Amino acid sequence: MGIIIYPFLIMNAILVLISIIMIIKSTLKENIEVKHCIYGFFVSFLIYSVLYIDYKFSTSAYPLGTYFMFPFFMIFIPFIIGLSTRFSKHIIGKWISKVFLYSVIFSGLFIIFFQNYTFYIIDFLGIPKHF
């Protein structure tokens, strides 16, 4: 299973690095406001809360599912949204892009520094595992 998990996690780490680079470039070119950063944090918090509630109320869970669920919903999908709205001609599209790219950065940092609450949430919540 590690043959599948490690490339997936490496791909998500690369997406976080790309998001950091894109935010730095747009900071140098455009005006980045603090509210982009705050809304990005709230998007990350909202996504994590939904995943946490999903695991909290589940009766059993696949032990390796967290290695796919958290990076997919917290990094991959917001990155795709941020990338697709980045090239929008509307101001709102560019604004959404910045918020979701910040969300990817916050999610990546959260997953790295708080692994007990992401990858090991099944053990943390005491959910029975099924294989």
VMD Tcl script that builds the backbone (N, CA, C; Angstrom):
set m [mol new atoms 393]
animate dup $m
set s [atomselect $m all]
$s set {name element resname resid chain x y z} {
  {N N MET 1 A 0.814 -1.193 0.000}
  {CA C MET 1 A 0.000 0.000 0.000}
  {C C MET 1 A 0.858 1.259 0.000}
  {N N GLY 2 A 2.057 1.142 0.543}
  {CA C GLY 2 A 2.961 2.285 0.556}
  {C C GLY 2 A 3.345 2.736 -0.839}
  {N N ILE 3 A 3.294 1.810 -1.801}
  {CA C ILE 3 A 3.611 2.154 -3.188}
  {C C ILE 3 A 2.602 3.167 -3.720}
  {N N ILE 4 A 1.390 3.121 -3.210}
  {CA C ILE 4 A 0.353 4.053 -3.641}
  {C C ILE 4 A 0.338 5.302 -2.760}
  {N N ILE 5 A 0.522 5.115 -1.454}
  {CA C ILE 5 A 0.402 6.240 -0.514}
  {C C ILE 5 A 1.522 7.253 -0.690}
  {N N TYR 6 A 2.771 6.792 -0.763}
  {CA C TYR 6 A 3.896 7.732 -0.815}
  {C C TYR 6 A 3.872 8.645 -2.036}
  {N N PRO 7 A 3.643 8.129 -3.244}
  {CA C PRO 7 A 3.550 9.066 -4.380}
  {C C PRO 7 A 2.390 10.053 -4.242}
  {N N PHE 8 A 1.281 9.596 -3.671}
  {CA C PHE 8 A 0.139 10.488 -3.461}
  {C C PHE 8 A 0.493 11.592 -2.471}
  {N N LEU 9 A 1.166 11.246 -1.387}
  {CA C LEU 9 A 1.571 12.250 -0.401}
  {C C LEU 9 A 2.635 13.187 -0.964}
  {N N ILE 10 A 3.551 12.645 -1.762}
  {CA C ILE 10 A 4.577 13.486 -2.392}
  {C C ILE 10 A 3.927 14.454 -3.378}
  {N N MET 11 A 2.940 13.962 -4.142}
  {CA C MET 11 A 2.232 14.836 -5.075}
  {C C MET 11 A 1.548 15.983 -4.325}
  {N N ASN 12 A 0.936 15.681 -3.187}
  {CA C ASN 12 A 0.275 16.728 -2.407}
  {C C ASN 12 A 1.281 17.696 -1.808}
  {N N ALA 13 A 2.452 17.209 -1.409}
  {CA C ALA 13 A 3.503 18.107 -0.911}
  {C C ALA 13 A 3.969 19.041 -2.026}
  {N N ILE 14 A 4.066 18.520 -3.232}
  {CA C ILE 14 A 4.448 19.351 -4.378}
  {C C ILE 14 A 3.374 20.405 -4.650}
  {N N LEU 15 A 2.099 20.028 -4.512}
  {CA C LEU 15 A 1.017 21.000 -4.706}
  {C C LEU 15 A 1.076 22.114 -3.665}
  {N N VAL 16 A 1.445 21.769 -2.430}
  {CA C VAL 16 A 1.597 22.799 -1.393}
  {C C VAL 16 A 2.738 23.739 -1.764}
  {N N LEU 17 A 3.857 23.185 -2.233}
  {CA C LEU 17 A 4.992 24.025 -2.638}
  {C C LEU 17 A 4.629 24.918 -3.823}
  {N N ILE 18 A 3.891 24.378 -4.778}
  {CA C ILE 18 A 3.447 25.184 -5.920}
  {C C ILE 18 A 2.532 26.310 -5.445}
  {N N SER 19 A 1.665 26.011 -4.482}
  {CA C SER 19 A 0.782 27.050 -3.936}
  {C C SER 19 A 1.581 28.148 -3.259}
  {N N ILE 20 A 2.614 27.766 -2.518}
  {CA C ILE 20 A 3.468 28.763 -1.864}
  {C C ILE 20 A 4.137 29.647 -2.908}
  {N N ILE 21 A 4.652 29.034 -3.962}
  {CA C ILE 21 A 5.312 29.799 -5.027}
  {C C ILE 21 A 4.318 30.732 -5.717}
  {N N MET 22 A 3.106 30.230 -5.988}
  {CA C MET 22 A 2.102 31.062 -6.652}
  {C C MET 22 A 1.686 32.242 -5.774}
  {N N ILE 23 A 1.558 32.019 -4.476}
  {CA C ILE 23 A 1.199 33.110 -3.565}
  {C C ILE 23 A 2.328 34.131 -3.486}
  {N N ILE 24 A 3.572 33.664 -3.441}
  {CA C ILE 24 A 4.711 34.595 -3.397}
  {C C ILE 24 A 4.758 35.433 -4.667}
  {N N LYS 25 A 4.556 34.788 -5.818}
  {CA C LYS 25 A 4.567 35.532 -7.083}
  {C C LYS 25 A 3.437 36.548 -7.145}
  {N N SER 26 A 2.250 36.158 -6.695}
  {CA C SER 26 A 1.145 37.116 -6.746}
  {C C SER 26 A 1.307 38.204 -5.691}
  {N N THR 27 A 2.039 37.932 -4.626}
  {CA C THR 27 A 2.339 38.975 -3.643}
  {C C THR 27 A 3.261 40.019 -4.253}
  {N N LEU 28 A 4.211 39.577 -5.048}
  {CA C LEU 28 A 5.131 40.514 -5.679}
  {C C LEU 28 A 4.458 41.330 -6.779}
  {N N LYS 29 A 3.487 40.738 -7.486}
  {CA C LYS 29 A 2.833 41.422 -8.593}
  {C C LYS 29 A 1.616 42.233 -8.157}
  {N N GLU 30 A 0.820 41.662 -7.273}
  {CA C GLU 30 A -0.466 42.254 -6.935}
  {C C GLU 30 A -0.532 42.571 -5.453}
  {N N ASN 31 A -1.674 43.042 -5.080}
  {CA C ASN 31 A -1.920 43.345 -3.678}
  {C C ASN 31 A -2.555 42.133 -3.008}
  {N N ILE 32 A -1.872 41.543 -2.071}
  {CA C ILE 32 A -2.440 40.466 -1.269}
  {C C ILE 32 A -2.848 41.077 0.061}
  {N N GLU 33 A -4.081 40.836 0.433}
  {CA C GLU 33 A -4.589 41.414 1.666}
  {C C GLU 33 A -4.647 40.349 2.752}
  {N N VAL 34 A -4.715 40.799 3.967}
  {CA C VAL 34 A -4.773 39.886 5.106}
  {C C VAL 34 A -6.058 39.068 5.076}
  {N N LYS 35 A -7.125 39.628 4.516}
  {CA C LYS 35 A -8.391 38.895 4.491}
  {C C LYS 35 A -8.306 37.649 3.610}
  {N N HIS 36 A -7.463 37.651 2.578}
  {CA C HIS 36 A -7.262 36.436 1.788}
  {C C HIS 36 A -6.713 35.330 2.679}
  {N N CYS 37 A -5.757 35.689 3.492}
  {CA C CYS 37 A -5.120 34.746 4.406}
  {C C CYS 37 A -6.124 34.230 5.442}
  {N N ILE 38 A -6.915 35.121 5.990}
  {CA C ILE 38 A -7.898 34.736 7.011}
  {C C ILE 38 A -8.975 33.834 6.416}
  {N N TYR 39 A -9.493 34.194 5.247}
  {CA C TYR 39 A -10.505 33.357 4.609}
  {C C TYR 39 A -9.927 32.003 4.200}
  {N N GLY 40 A -8.673 31.973 3.780}
  {CA C GLY 40 A -8.021 30.704 3.474}
  {C C GLY 40 A -7.936 29.806 4.691}
  {N N PHE 41 A -7.637 30.409 5.843}
  {CA C PHE 41 A -7.608 29.641 7.089}
  {C C PHE 41 A -8.991 29.097 7.414}
  {N N PHE 42 A -10.034 29.912 7.227}
  {CA C PHE 42 A -11.391 29.457 7.513}
  {C C PHE 42 A -11.825 28.340 6.566}
  {N N VAL 43 A -11.424 28.404 5.312}
  {CA C VAL 43 A -11.743 27.327 4.371}
  {C C VAL 43 A -11.076 26.031 4.830}
  {N N SER 44 A -9.812 26.100 5.227}
  {CA C SER 44 A -9.113 24.915 5.732}
  {C C SER 44 A -9.793 24.366 6.976}
  {N N PHE 45 A -10.152 25.267 7.881}
  {CA C PHE 45 A -10.816 24.855 9.114}
  {C C PHE 45 A -12.161 24.209 8.823}
  {N N LEU 46 A -12.909 24.755 7.873}
  {CA C LEU 46 A -14.211 24.208 7.516}
  {C C LEU 46 A -14.072 22.811 6.915}
  {N N ILE 47 A -13.126 22.635 6.014}
  {CA C ILE 47 A -12.916 21.322 5.400}
  {C C ILE 47 A -12.494 20.307 6.456}
  {N N TYR 48 A -11.570 20.705 7.344}
  {CA C TYR 48 A -11.138 19.793 8.397}
  {C C TYR 48 A -12.303 19.450 9.323}
  {N N SER 49 A -13.130 20.419 9.645}
  {CA C SER 49 A -14.272 20.169 10.531}
  {C C SER 49 A -15.232 19.156 9.925}
  {N N VAL 50 A -15.485 19.274 8.635}
  {CA C VAL 50 A -16.371 18.321 7.961}
  {C C VAL 50 A -15.760 16.920 7.994}
  {N N LEU 51 A -14.468 16.799 7.723}
  {CA C LEU 51 A -13.818 15.489 7.768}
  {C C LEU 51 A -13.799 14.927 9.189}
  {N N TYR 52 A -13.546 15.780 10.172}
  {CA C TYR 52 A -13.536 15.344 11.568}
  {C C TYR 52 A -14.909 14.822 11.974}
  {N N ILE 53 A -15.962 15.554 11.627}
  {CA C ILE 53 A -17.322 15.129 11.967}
  {C C ILE 53 A -17.656 13.825 11.261}
  {N N ASP 54 A -17.204 13.668 10.024}
  {CA C ASP 54 A -17.428 12.424 9.297}
  {C C ASP 54 A -16.800 11.247 10.034}
  {N N TYR 55 A -15.573 11.398 10.489}
  {CA C TYR 55 A -14.917 10.323 11.231}
  {C C TYR 55 A -15.522 10.152 12.623}
  {N N LYS 56 A -15.921 11.221 13.253}
  {CA C LYS 56 A -16.475 11.164 14.614}
  {C C LYS 56 A -17.744 10.330 14.658}
  {N N PHE 57 A -18.578 10.445 13.639}
  {CA C PHE 57 A -19.850 9.741 13.643}
  {C C PHE 57 A -19.831 8.448 12.828}
  {N N SER 58 A -18.666 8.009 12.377}
  {CA C SER 58 A -18.604 6.742 11.654}
  {C C SER 58 A -18.448 5.590 12.644}
  {N N THR 59 A -18.986 4.447 12.274}
  {CA C THR 59 A -18.926 3.286 13.162}
  {C C THR 59 A -17.614 2.535 13.027}
  {N N SER 60 A -17.028 2.548 11.844}
  {CA C SER 60 A -15.711 1.945 11.625}
  {C C SER 60 A -15.066 2.651 10.436}
  {N N ALA 61 A -13.757 2.472 10.317}
  {CA C ALA 61 A -13.042 3.175 9.250}
  {C C ALA 61 A -11.911 2.307 8.728}
  {N N TYR 62 A -11.588 2.519 7.474}
  {CA C TYR 62 A -10.447 1.865 6.855}
  {C C TYR 62 A -9.183 2.558 7.369}
  {N N PRO 63 A -8.221 1.812 7.926}
  {CA C PRO 63 A -7.067 2.451 8.581}
  {C C PRO 63 A -6.232 3.357 7.682}
  {N N LEU 64 A -6.118 3.029 6.417}
  {CA C LEU 64 A -5.303 3.851 5.520}
  {C C LEU 64 A -6.126 4.909 4.785}
  {N N GLY 65 A -7.412 4.966 5.064}
  {CA C GLY 65 A -8.274 5.935 4.397}
  {C C GLY 65 A -7.914 7.372 4.704}
  {N N THR 66 A -7.380 7.609 5.898}
  {CA C THR 66 A -7.026 8.982 6.263}
  {C C THR 66 A -5.890 9.519 5.411}
  {N N TYR 67 A -5.018 8.627 4.952}
  {CA C TYR 67 A -3.898 9.059 4.109}
  {C C TYR 67 A -4.377 9.532 2.737}
  {N N PHE 68 A -5.595 9.146 2.372}
  {CA C PHE 68 A -6.161 9.596 1.106}
  {C C PHE 68 A -7.192 10.709 1.302}
  {N N MET 69 A -8.004 10.586 2.345}
  {CA C MET 69 A -9.094 11.552 2.559}
  {C C MET 69 A -8.579 12.958 2.849}
  {N N PHE 70 A -7.702 13.086 3.840}
  {CA C PHE 70 A -7.261 14.421 4.247}
  {C C PHE 70 A -6.494 15.144 3.141}
  {N N PRO 71 A -5.489 14.521 2.512}
  {CA C PRO 71 A -4.805 15.249 1.432}
  {C C PRO 71 A -5.715 15.544 0.238}
  {N N PHE 72 A -6.624 14.617 -0.077}
  {CA C PHE 72 A -7.480 14.831 -1.236}
  {C C PHE 72 A -8.425 16.006 -1.016}
  {N N PHE 73 A -9.106 16.019 0.126}
  {CA C PHE 73 A -10.098 17.063 0.370}
  {C C PHE 73 A -9.493 18.365 0.871}
  {N N MET 74 A -8.350 18.303 1.557}
  {CA C MET 74 A -7.778 19.524 2.125}
  {C C MET 74 A -6.722 20.169 1.232}
  {N N ILE 75 A -6.121 19.392 0.327}
  {CA C ILE 75 A -5.061 19.951 -0.523}
  {C C ILE 75 A -5.429 19.872 -1.999}
  {N N PHE 76 A -5.748 18.689 -2.484}
  {CA C PHE 76 A -5.927 18.485 -3.921}
  {C C PHE 76 A -7.112 19.280 -4.478}
  {N N ILE 77 A -8.286 19.122 -3.886}
  {CA C ILE 77 A -9.471 19.817 -4.407}
  {C C ILE 77 A -9.343 21.338 -4.293}
  {N N PRO 78 A -8.918 21.898 -3.124}
  {CA C PRO 78 A -8.734 23.358 -3.093}
  {C C PRO 78 A -7.674 23.852 -4.076}
  {N N PHE 79 A -6.632 23.044 -4.327}
  {CA C PHE 79 A -5.623 23.456 -5.304}
  {C C PHE 79 A -6.225 23.526 -6.699}
  {N N ILE 80 A -7.028 22.543 -7.060}
  {CA C ILE 80 A -7.676 22.544 -8.379}
  {C C ILE 80 A -8.603 23.754 -8.504}
  {N N ILE 81 A -9.356 24.063 -7.454}
  {CA C ILE 81 A -10.235 25.237 -7.483}
  {C C ILE 81 A -9.411 26.512 -7.607}
  {N N GLY 82 A -8.343 26.609 -6.821}
  {CA C GLY 82 A -7.486 27.792 -6.876}
  {C C GLY 82 A -6.807 27.961 -8.218}
  {N N LEU 83 A -6.365 26.856 -8.802}
  {CA C LEU 83 A -5.693 26.925 -10.101}
  {C C LEU 83 A -6.676 27.267 -11.216}
  {N N SER 84 A -7.872 26.685 -11.162}
  {CA C SER 84 A -8.838 26.940 -12.235}
  {C C SER 84 A -9.399 28.363 -12.183}
  {N N THR 85 A -9.487 28.950 -11.005}
  {CA C THR 85 A -9.998 30.321 -10.917}
  {C C THR 85 A -8.889 31.362 -11.032}
  {N N ARG 86 A -7.653 30.939 -11.023}
  {CA C ARG 86 A -6.522 31.872 -11.090}
  {C C ARG 86 A -6.496 32.648 -12.410}
  {N N PHE 87 A -6.876 32.014 -13.477}
  {CA C PHE 87 A -6.802 32.634 -14.794}
  {C C PHE 87 A -8.123 33.279 -15.205}
  {N N SER 88 A -8.998 33.485 -14.245}
  {CA C SER 88 A -10.267 34.143 -14.511}
  {C C SER 88 A -10.033 35.624 -14.810}
  {N N LYS 89 A -10.876 36.170 -15.642}
  {CA C LYS 89 A -10.760 37.584 -15.969}
  {C C LYS 89 A -11.510 38.453 -14.959}
  {N N HIS 90 A -12.315 37.822 -14.124}
  {CA C HIS 90 A -13.082 38.553 -13.119}
  {C C HIS 90 A -12.276 38.684 -11.829}
  {N N ILE 91 A -12.515 39.750 -11.129}
  {CA C ILE 91 A -11.815 39.997 -9.862}
  {C C ILE 91 A -12.201 38.949 -8.824}
  {N N ILE 92 A -13.456 38.536 -8.823}
  {CA C ILE 92 A -13.913 37.546 -7.845}
  {C C ILE 92 A -13.204 36.213 -8.068}
  {N N GLY 93 A -12.992 35.831 -9.316}
  {CA C GLY 93 A -12.266 34.597 -9.608}
  {C C GLY 93 A -10.847 34.633 -9.078}
  {N N LYS 94 A -10.173 35.737 -9.272}
  {CA C LYS 94 A -8.803 35.870 -8.755}
  {C C LYS 94 A -8.799 35.897 -7.231}
  {N N TRP 95 A -9.814 36.515 -6.648}
  {CA C TRP 95 A -9.922 36.568 -5.193}
  {C C TRP 95 A -10.121 35.161 -4.626}
  {N N ILE 96 A -11.016 34.385 -5.254}
  {CA C ILE 96 A -11.255 33.004 -4.832}
  {C C ILE 96 A -9.983 32.182 -4.988}
  {N N SER 97 A -9.247 32.419 -6.055}
  {CA C SER 97 A -7.992 31.708 -6.276}
  {C C SER 97 A -7.018 31.934 -5.129}
  {N N LYS 98 A -6.859 33.171 -4.715}
  {CA C LYS 98 A -5.933 33.477 -3.617}
  {C C LYS 98 A -6.378 32.818 -2.318}
  {N N VAL 99 A -7.676 32.852 -2.055}
  {CA C VAL 99 A -8.196 32.253 -0.823}
  {C C VAL 99 A -7.933 30.749 -0.810}
  {N N PHE 100 A -8.199 30.071 -1.915}
  {CA C PHE 100 A -8.010 28.623 -1.948}
  {C C PHE 100 A -6.534 28.235 -1.965}
  {N N LEU 101 A -5.681 29.049 -2.553}
  {CA C LEU 101 A -4.246 28.753 -2.490}
  {C C LEU 101 A -3.724 28.925 -1.068}
  {N N TYR 102 A -4.206 29.932 -0.357}
  {CA C TYR 102 A -3.862 30.049 1.061}
  {C C TYR 102 A -4.403 28.858 1.844}
  {N N SER 103 A -5.583 28.391 1.482}
  {CA C SER 103 A -6.165 27.232 2.147}
  {C C SER 103 A -5.285 25.997 1.968}
  {N N VAL 104 A -4.743 25.823 0.775}
  {CA C VAL 104 A -3.840 24.698 0.520}
  {C C VAL 104 A -2.606 24.804 1.409}
  {N N ILE 105 A -2.062 25.995 1.538}
  {CA C ILE 105 A -0.870 26.191 2.369}
  {C C ILE 105 A -1.183 25.886 3.830}
  {N N PHE 106 A -2.277 26.428 4.346}
  {CA C PHE 106 A -2.647 26.161 5.741}
  {C C PHE 106 A -2.938 24.679 5.968}
  {N N SER 107 A -3.610 24.046 5.013}
  {CA C SER 107 A -3.911 22.624 5.155}
  {C C SER 107 A -2.642 21.789 5.158}
  {N N GLY 108 A -1.711 22.122 4.275}
  {CA C GLY 108 A -0.442 21.398 4.248}
  {C C GLY 108 A 0.311 21.533 5.554}
  {N N LEU 109 A 0.360 22.731 6.092}
  {CA C LEU 109 A 1.032 22.939 7.377}
  {C C LEU 109 A 0.305 22.213 8.500}
  {N N PHE 110 A -1.021 22.225 8.472}
  {CA C PHE 110 A -1.795 21.538 9.501}
  {C C PHE 110 A -1.555 20.033 9.448}
  {N N ILE 111 A -1.554 19.475 8.255}
  {CA C ILE 111 A -1.336 18.034 8.118}
  {C C ILE 111 A 0.071 17.657 8.570}
  {N N ILE 112 A 1.049 18.479 8.273}
  {CA C ILE 112 A 2.430 18.177 8.669}
  {C C ILE 112 A 2.611 18.264 10.182}
  {N N PHE 113 A 2.133 19.332 10.792}
  {CA C PHE 113 A 2.416 19.570 12.203}
  {C C PHE 113 A 1.441 18.897 13.168}
  {N N PHE 114 A 0.259 18.532 12.710}
  {CA C PHE 114 A -0.732 17.911 13.591}
  {C C PHE 114 A -1.185 16.571 13.020}
  {N N GLN 115 A -0.246 15.657 12.854}
  {CA C GLN 115 A -0.563 14.356 12.271}
  {C C GLN 115 A -1.474 13.519 13.159}
  {N N ASN 116 A -1.436 13.724 14.466}
  {CA C ASN 116 A -2.329 12.973 15.353}
  {C C ASN 116 A -3.787 13.282 15.068}
  {N N TYR 117 A -4.064 14.470 14.570}
  {CA C TYR 117 A -5.440 14.873 14.294}
  {C C TYR 117 A -5.826 14.682 12.830}
  {N N THR 118 A -4.902 14.244 12.014}
  {CA C THR 118 A -5.227 13.988 10.605}
  {C C THR 118 A -4.995 12.515 10.270}
  {N N PHE 119 A -3.752 12.121 10.104}
  {CA C PHE 119 A -3.472 10.756 9.670}
  {C C PHE 119 A -3.802 9.716 10.737}
  {N N TYR 120 A -3.706 10.074 11.999}
  {CA C TYR 120 A -3.959 9.128 13.088}
  {C C TYR 120 A -5.256 9.445 13.821}
  {N N ILE 121 A -6.205 10.041 13.122}
  {CA C ILE 121 A -7.469 10.432 13.753}
  {C C ILE 121 A -8.289 9.217 14.164}
  {N N ILE 122 A -8.112 8.107 13.486}
  {CA C ILE 122 A -8.852 6.893 13.837}
  {C C ILE 122 A -8.440 6.422 15.226}
  {N N ASP 123 A -7.144 6.421 15.495}
  {CA C ASP 123 A -6.669 6.056 16.829}
  {C C ASP 123 A -7.043 7.123 17.850}
  {N N PHE 124 A -6.954 8.381 17.458}
  {CA C PHE 124 A -7.273 9.492 18.356}
  {C C PHE 124 A -8.726 9.428 18.820}
  {N N LEU 125 A -9.636 9.090 17.907}
  {CA C LEU 125 A -11.056 9.017 18.248}
  {C C LEU 125 A -11.479 7.639 18.741}
  {N N GLY 126 A -10.609 6.644 18.624}
  {CA C GLY 126 A -10.938 5.291 19.065}
  {C C GLY 126 A -11.954 4.603 18.178}
  {N N ILE 127 A -11.896 4.850 16.889}
  {CA C ILE 127 A -12.831 4.253 15.935}
  {C C ILE 127 A -12.340 2.852 15.588}
  {N N PRO 128 A -13.243 1.850 15.590}
  {CA C PRO 128 A -12.831 0.501 15.182}
  {C C PRO 128 A -12.387 0.490 13.714}
  {N N LYS 129 A -11.352 -0.280 13.449}
  {CA C LYS 129 A -10.807 -0.356 12.086}
  {C C LYS 129 A -11.346 -1.600 11.392}
  {N N HIS 130 A -11.599 -1.472 10.106}
  {CA C HIS 130 A -11.938 -2.645 9.303}
  {C C HIS 130 A -11.005 -2.690 8.100}
  {N N PHE 131 A -10.652 -3.899 7.736}
  {CA C PHE 131 A -9.674 -4.081 6.652}
  {C C PHE 131 A -10.336 -4.662 5.432}
}
mol reanalyze $m
mol bondsrecalc $m
mol representation Tube
mol addrep $m
